[in-house]
């Protein structure tokens, strides 16, 4: 999957799971769409996404004088 993180034992990208949930899908709907997944896989995808974001560093933009 071009280096993207996937759910262990599958070729399903974590991004797909997180996007579906962000678009309003329920965990049950995700599991219905991907029957090889378990609820633990969905929780692991969300945990991975949260961990990935937790290491981001926020840098303020420099002020410009006009």
Buried (B, 14 or more C-beta within 10 A) or exposed (E): EEEEEBBEEEEBBBBBBBEBBEEEBEBEEBBEEBEEBEEEBBEBBBEBBEEEEEEEEEEEEEEEEE
